[in-house]
Amino acid sequence: MRELTVPRSGGITAALLHAWDGGDPHRPRLVWYREQGRTELSTATLSNWAAKTAGFLVDELGAGPGERVLWRVRRSWQGLPLLLGCLWAGLVVTDDESAGGDVVAAFVDEGDEAVADEVVVASTHPFGLAGPLPPLARSVADAILPQADRFTPRSAGPGPDAPAIVIATGSMSVAEVLTMAGEAAAVLADDAVVLSTAVPDLPDGVCGGALAAWAAGGCLVQLGPESDPERIGAAERGTATFGFSLPGWPRIG
């Protein structure tokens, strides 16, 4: 198992950033394929998006560690950066409005409806252009992009035993999330490029896919339903798969 060390503050996201520290800031970390095109986020860009999201939650909304945020973004490349920001702020992420407890904000896909004081809709456009918005909702471009490029947690943040993810069937602590990611990453080579066809949902699609690839110091390549895995695998120099199999490639999940 690969082990991620949780720093004094910042929880899961800080553990990943710490693991990447000193590496190439331009190295791809997330590549997203959909029918509209290809979107790539480097270490620097992904960290920047996460910082802006955490700043939005903490500085603009006044959210604190342990409060809940609804995250239900499965069709947009913006979803995983938003998730990292939520975890960096020390918030508990849930995808289930019926799981109990108020949420300080909701991040959702286009066409999804959520009940929260702050609803932010992610875009499926490769450049993040906003689509139709429900009443009182904001786009990621309006809510997140104006925030500061850096984020410094104001408190020590959640410890290893603190809850990090809540779903309908239960919850996972910070330590359990990192353990799940580390176990999935155990079969990966350093700097792995993981091609995924699995939905990036909680907890398997996130912990077993994206976080595992990043725990190995690598990149997640998220494929759309219309993608050609073999062609894209060759173009992206893939080394492993998640959610499907290719002959001769190690598979996680």
Secondary structure as GFF3:
##gff-version 3
##sequence-region A 1 253
A	DSSP	alpha_helix	11	20	.	.	.	ID=ss1
A	DSSP	beta_strand	28	34	.	.	.	ID=ss2
A	DSSP	beta_strand	37	42	.	.	.	ID=ss3
A	DSSP	alpha_helix	43	55	.	.	.	ID=ss4
A	DSSP	pi_helix	56	60	.	.	.	ID=ss5
A	DSSP	beta_strand	68	72	.	.	.	ID=ss6
A	DSSP	alpha_helix	79	88	.	.	.	ID=ss7
A	DSSP	beta_strand	92	94	.	.	.	ID=ss8
A	DSSP	three_ten_helix	97	99	.	.	.	ID=ss9
A	DSSP	beta_strand	103	108	.	.	.	ID=ss10
A	DSSP	beta_strand	119	121	.	.	.	ID=ss11
A	DSSP	beta_strand	138	139	.	.	.	ID=ss12
A	DSSP	alpha_helix	140	143	.	.	.	ID=ss13
A	DSSP	beta_strand	163	167	.	.	.	ID=ss14
A	DSSP	beta_strand	170	173	.	.	.	ID=ss15
A	DSSP	alpha_helix	174	185	.	.	.	ID=ss16
A	DSSP	beta_strand	193	196	.	.	.	ID=ss17
A	DSSP	pi_helix	204	210	.	.	.	ID=ss18
A	DSSP	alpha_helix	211	215	.	.	.	ID=ss19
A	DSSP	beta_strand	219	222	.	.	.	ID=ss20
A	DSSP	alpha_helix	229	236	.	.	.	ID=ss21
A	DSSP	beta_strand	240	242	.	.	.	ID=ss22
A	DSSP	beta_strand	251	252	.	.	.	ID=ss23
###
